[in-house]
């Protein structure tokens, strides 16, 4: 019995001690719990949605002029010069091969004269009427005495022999004169320059590549030199050229134009027409604009300034 009481007493004391020990901790925990503030977890900021940049507007394609094909005036001028030089070299190479060089091994030539005449007639346009280059150099603003000598001698040879060579291919003396005139023509243009007629023809050939440069110059020449005769600024030179062509009684500038027309008829190239090459009269203004845009420097070599309207009027007068 005493053991039981002793055990019970010990248990009671242990229970009281345990209660005393737990109470302060509970209060401490409660106090700590009261001082702690529950901080809510930060809400992650929403990432900004990237706004797509507007696509740049497509660049407007430049309007391509069907006369220049989108090239700059400088590029067009260079391409035309290179093409023209190649055309000239090919034409002269063919000319000398066919009509100048002799085969020393051939004793007799059985080819009929009509064949030579036909060939020369066909070549009259591609080789370009030699006087065109000569005349352009002779009335050029920057001509000089040496050029004048070359030009007048070449015009004299043309007046004397071009029609003979075209109509009679077996006339070797006439062919020699034409070959020499062509050589003098190149020398004349090299040291005497050119004029706007050269620039005015290139748009014609550019419009239709089948139109040779020489043929285009033939189409323009009467109207072109009539313009200068009417301006009255190179009368003395035009009279001198008319006399060199064979019109010894020339007294006015238009006499040269008349001699020019007679030479075209004699060489059977007076029927060349722009309309046969797909060119229409309504294009005259566009042709004038193109001539000045691509080879405007040649207009500065004219005896006096020529306006764009005057240039278009020459095209219109030459049109057939």
Number of C-alpha atoms within 10 A of each C-alpha: 6 7 8 9 10 11 12 12 12 12 12 12 12 12 12 11 11 11 11 11 11 10 11 11 11 11 11 11 12 12 11 11 11 9 9 9 8 7 6 6 6 6 6 6 6 6 6 6 6 6 6 6 6 6 6 6 6 6 6 6 6 7 8 10 10 9 17 18 10 13 14 12 17 12 13 18 20 14 13 18 14 12 12 15 12 11 16 17 13 13 16 16 12 14 17 12 11 13 17 14 9 10 8 6 6 7 7 6 8 6 9 10 15 13 13 20 19 15 17 23 20 13 18 21 21 19 22 20 24 23 24 20 27 31 24 25 30 29 26 24 18 16 19 15 10 12 22 20 13 23 30 26 19 28 28 19 24 27 24 17 18 27 21 21 25 25 20 20 21 19 16 14 12 21 22 17 20 26 22 15 26 24 14 24 26 18 19 28 23 13 16 27 24 29 24 24 23 21 23 29 25 26 24 26 19 16 16 14 12 11 20 20 24 22 23 24 24 25 22 23 19 20 19 22 21 19 18 21 20 12 13 14 14 18 20 14 18 26 23 20 31 28 21 23 23 17 17 13 10 19 16 17 25 22 23 28 23 16 20 21 16 13 19 18 13 15 19 15 19 14 11 17 18 21 11 10 15 11 17 13 14 9 13 21 18 13 23 23 19 21 29 20 17 23 22 17 15 19 23 17 21 21 17 14 11 14 12 16 12 14 23 20 18 23 23 18 16 19 17 15
